[in-house]
């Protein structure tokens, strides 16, 4: 455990300039850095930023958010290395690709920096890299639960719109869904890219070539929002079974209108907020939860939207 009285050096320059998201550091000099795999274009991570900002304010610590602007995981690995070298009390990071990121994370732990894994990766992987704990949603399990739900609703075939196919955790969502349905994933998962116009066109092309498709699964607002537009264009909005991971403004509108059947809420606010609180209390008082924290999955439907609609894109 790093000393709370340690004097910290200024962080070295990284590919993405750190975004300051909290009040001035406490008198003790406590500082934490959250490193995500998300590109700048992914608005879903605004909730993460809000979560660490509030935790930083309430705990009176300094928190920075860093990420690779394009979502490049090799770039993220370098950011983790540079974050560790800057001497923070702790690092909170995603583990979206174990092969690429486990080395830098283990090196950070070996250097004396406390680490919590959040959002992606698994509790087992967090333990293997020496992290204190894992806070997040097991992605395969969430996909599997969604597949079981869709199977119970009579679905047998689907399209998984994967907008971040380079991240294994994204593919785990699609694979879990297929396994829950009891079908092969095969070519039912497409690499949609992250450009909204391209996502829309690829969804339209797939549905045109596979008109028997029962269901659509998207992996977050980046892929869900253009998919909604595609279904409005081809006349299938409200007629095809549609589930999505995560929440956002357009997803909430889709749930209200009946275009989307359900959204899977992994509660990203908790994924960001809780690690800051846990690390701060660990460093100040030596207390640490005995178990990992599963923040999801939870299914959100049209009937349970009041709080979600109020805080979508901000805290939900």
C-alpha positions in Angstrom: 0.0 0.0 0.0 1.4 3.4 -1.0 1.7 6.0 1.8 -0.9 8.7 1.9 1.8 11.1 2.9 3.9 10.5 -0.2 4.7 13.6 -2.4 3.6 12.9 -5.9 5.3 14.0 -9.1 3.5 15.4 -12.0 2.2 12.8 -14.4 4.1 12.4 -17.6 2.4 13.3 -20.8 0.1 10.6 -22.3 -1.6 10.1 -25.6 -4.8 11.5 -24.1 -4.5 14.4 -21.8 -5.9 13.6 -18.3 -9.3 15.0 -17.6 -9.5 16.4 -14.1 -12.8 15.3 -12.5 -12.6 16.1 -8.9 -11.9 18.8 -6.3 -8.4 19.6 -5.2 -6.6 16.7 -3.6 -7.0 16.2 0.1 -4.3 17.5 2.5 -2.9 14.0 2.6 -2.2 14.2 -1.1 -4.5 11.2 -2.1 -4.7 10.8 -5.8 -6.3 8.1 -8.0 -6.3 7.5 -11.7 -9.1 5.7 -13.7 -7.9 4.3 -17.0 -10.6 3.1 -19.5 -10.4 1.4 -22.9 -13.1 3.7 -24.3 -12.5 6.0 -27.3 -13.4 9.6 -27.0 -16.5 9.1 -29.2 -18.3 6.7 -26.7 -20.7 8.9 -24.7 -21.6 6.0 -22.4 -18.5 6.7 -20.4 -19.8 10.1 -19.3 -21.6 8.3 -16.5 -18.2 6.8 -15.4 -16.7 10.3 -15.4 -19.7 11.6 -13.3 -19.2 8.7 -10.9 -15.6 9.4 -10.1 -16.2 13.1 -10.0 -18.8 12.7 -7.3 -16.7 10.2 -5.4 -13.7 12.5 -5.5 -15.7 15.4 -4.2 -17.3 13.4 -1.4 -14.1 11.7 -0.3 -12.0 14.8 -0.8 -9.4 13.2 -3.1 -8.1 13.9 -6.6 -9.2 11.7 -9.4 -8.2 11.7 -13.1 -9.8 10.0 -16.0 -7.5 8.8 -18.8 -8.2 6.8 -22.0 -6.9 6.1 -25.5 -8.6 8.6 -27.8 -9.3 5.9 -30.5 -9.8 3.0 -28.2 -6.5 1.4 -29.2 -5.6 -1.1 -26.5 -1.8 -0.9 -27.0 -2.2 2.8 -26.4 -4.1 2.0 -23.2 -1.3 -0.2 -22.0 1.1 2.7 -22.3 -1.3 4.9 -20.4 -1.4 2.4 -17.6 2.4 2.3 -17.5 2.6 6.1 -17.4 -0.1 6.4 -14.8 1.7 4.0 -12.5 5.0 5.9 -13.0 3.3 9.1 -11.8 3.0 7.7 -8.3 -0.7 7.7 -7.5 -2.2 6.0 -4.4 -4.2 3.8 -6.7 -5.3 3.0 -10.2 -8.8 1.9 -11.3 -8.7 0.3 -14.7 -10.7 -1.8 -17.1 -9.3 -5.1 -18.2 -10.9 -5.4 -21.6 -8.1 -7.6 -23.1 -6.1 -9.7 -20.6 -3.3 -10.5 -23.1 -2.6 -6.8 -23.8 -3.2 -5.2 -20.4 -2.3 -7.8 -17.7 1.4 -7.0 -18.0 1.2 -3.3 -17.4 -1.3 -3.8 -14.6 0.8 -6.4 -12.8 3.8 -4.1 -13.2 1.8 -1.3 -11.5 0.9 -3.7 -8.6 4.5 -4.8 -8.3 5.6 -1.2 -8.0 3.4 -0.7 -5.0 0.3 0.9 -6.6 -3.0 -0.5 -5.4 -5.3 -1.5 -8.3 -9.0 -2.2 -8.7 -10.4 -3.7 -11.9 -13.7 -2.3 -13.0 -16.2 -2.7 -15.9 -14.4 -5.4 -17.9 -12.4 -8.5 -17.2 -13.4 -11.0 -14.6 -12.9 -11.5 -10.9 -10.5 -14.3 -11.6 -8.5 -12.1 -13.9 -8.4 -9.4 -11.4 -7.0 -11.8 -8.8 -4.4 -13.0 -11.3 -3.0 -9.5 -11.9 -2.8 -8.8 -8.2 -5.7 -6.3 -8.0 -7.5 -5.7 -4.7 -10.9 -6.6 -6.2 -13.2 -6.4 -9.2 -16.2 -4.1 -9.6 -18.4 -4.8 -12.6 -20.6 -7.0 -14.6 -19.4 -10.4 -15.8 -19.9 -10.0 -19.5 -20.5 -13.5 -20.6 -22.9 -14.2 -17.7 -24.9 -11.0 -18.6 -25.1 -12.1 -22.3 -26.1 -15.6 -21.2 -28.9 -14.2 -19.0 -30.1 -12.1 -21.9 -30.1 -15.1 -24.2 -32.1 -17.1 -21.8 -34.6 -14.3 -21.6 -34.9 -14.0 -25.3 -35.3 -17.8 -25.6 -38.1 -17.7 -23.1 -39.7 -15.0 -25.3 -39.6 -17.4 -28.3 -36.5 -16.1 -30.1 -34.2 -18.5 -32.0 -32.0 -16.4 -34.3 -30.4 -13.0 -33.9 -28.0 -10.3 -35.0 -25.4 -9.1 -32.6 -24.1 -5.6 -33.5 -20.6 -5.5 -32.1 -19.2 -2.0 -32.3 -16.0 -2.8 -30.4 -15.0 -6.2 -31.8 -11.3 -5.7 -30.8 -12.4 -6.0 -27.1 -12.9 -9.6 -26.1 -15.4 -8.6 -23.5 -17.7 -7.3 -26.2 -17.5 -10.7 -28.0 -18.3 -12.4 -24.7 -21.6 -10.6 -24.6 -22.6 -11.9 -28.0 -21.3 -15.4 -27.3 -23.2 -15.5 -24.0 -26.4 -14.5 -25.8 -25.9 -17.2 -28.4 -25.3 -19.8 -25.7 -28.3 -18.7 -23.8 -30.4 -19.1 -26.9 -28.8 -22.5 -27.5 -27.5 -21.6 -31.0 -24.1 -21.1 -32.6 -22.9 -17.6 -32.8 -21.4 -18.1 -36.2 -22.0 -15.1 -38.6 -24.8 -13.7 -36.4 -22.3 -11.3 -34.9 -21.1 -8.4 -37.2 -18.2 -6.0 -36.9 -20.2 -2.8 -37.2 -17.4 -0.4 -36.5 -18.1 2.8 -34.6 -19.2 5.2 -37.3 -23.0 5.8 -36.9 -23.7 5.9 -40.6 -21.7 2.7 -41.2 -23.4 0.9 -38.3 -26.8 1.8 -39.7 -25.9 0.6 -43.2 -24.4 -2.7 -42.0 -27.5 -3.5 -39.9 -29.8 -2.7 -42.9 -27.6 -4.9 -45.1 -27.7 -7.8 -42.7 -31.4 -7.7 -42.2 -32.0 -7.4 -45.9 -29.8 -10.5 -46.5 -31.3 -12.4 -43.5 -35.0 -11.4 -43.3 -35.8 -14.4 -41.0 -33.8 -12.8 -38.1 -35.9 -13.0 -34.9 -33.9 -10.6 -32.7 -31.3 -7.9 -32.5 -28.8 -7.4 -29.7 -26.7 -4.2 -29.5 -23.9 -3.6 -27.0 -24.5 0.0 -26.0 -25.6 3.4 -27.3 -22.8 3.5 -29.9 -24.5 0.6 -31.8 -28.0 0.9 -30.4 -28.7 4.4 -31.6 -27.9 3.8 -35.3 -29.7 0.5 -35.1 -32.9 2.3 -34.1 -32.5 4.5 -37.1 -32.0 1.5 -39.3 -35.2 -0.2 -38.0 -37.2 3.0 -38.5 -35.9 3.2 -42.1 -36.8 -0.4 -43.0 -40.1 -0.4 -41.2 -39.1 -3.0 -38.6 -39.1 -0.7 -35.5 -41.4 -2.2 -32.9 -41.8 -5.4 -34.9 -38.5 -7.1 -34.4 -37.3 -8.2 -30.9 -34.6 -5.8 -29.7 -32.5 -6.0 -26.6 -29.4 -3.9 -25.8 -26.7 -3.6 -23.3 -26.4 -0.4 -21.3 -28.5 2.7 -21.3 -28.6 6.1 -22.9 -31.0 8.8 -23.9 -32.1 7.2 -27.2 -32.2 3.7 -25.6 -34.6 5.1 -23.0 -36.8 6.6 -25.7 -36.7 3.3 -27.5 -37.8 1.5 -24.3 -40.7 3.9 -23.8 -41.9 3.6 -27.4 -41.7 -0.2 -27.5 -38.9 -0.3 -30.2 -36.5 -1.8 -27.6 -37.8 -4.7 -25.4 -35.2 -4.3 -22.6 -31.9 -2.8 -21.7 -29.2 -4.4 -19.5 -28.1 -2.0 -16.9 -24.6 -2.7 -15.5 -24.8 0.4 -13.4 -21.6 2.2 -14.6 -22.0 4.8 -12.0 -21.3 2.2 -9.3 -18.4 0.8 -11.3 -16.6 4.2 -11.1 -17.9 5.5 -7.8 -17.3 2.5 -5.6 -13.6 1.9 -6.4 -12.7 5.5 -5.4 -14.6 5.1 -2.1 -13.1 1.6 -1.5 -9.5 2.7 -2.2 -9.8 5.9 -0.1 -11.1 4.0 2.9 -8.5 1.3 2.4 -5.7 3.8 2.5 -7.1 5.8 5.4 -8.5 3.0 7.6 -7.2 -0.3 6.3 -10.7 -1.6 5.5 -11.5 -3.5 2.4 -14.7 -5.5 1.2 -14.1 -9.2 1.4 -15.8 -9.9 -1.9 -15.9 -8.6 -5.5 -18.9 -6.4 -6.4 -21.2 -7.4 -9.2 -22.8 -4.2 -10.4 -25.0 -6.0 -12.9 -26.7 -7.3 -14.9 -30.1 -5.8 -14.3 -32.9 -5.7 -16.9 -34.7 -2.4 -17.5 -38.0 -2.5 -19.2 -40.7 0.0 -20.1 -42.4 -0.5 -16.8 -39.4 0.6 -14.7 -38.1 3.8 -16.3 -38.8 6.6 -13.9 -35.4 6.9 -12.3 -33.6 5.6 -15.3 -35.2 8.3 -17.5 -34.4 11.0 -15.0 -30.7 10.2 -14.8 -30.0 8.4 -18.2 -26.6 9.4 -19.5 -25.7 11.1 -16.2 -25.9 8.5 -13.4 -27.7 5.6 -15.2 
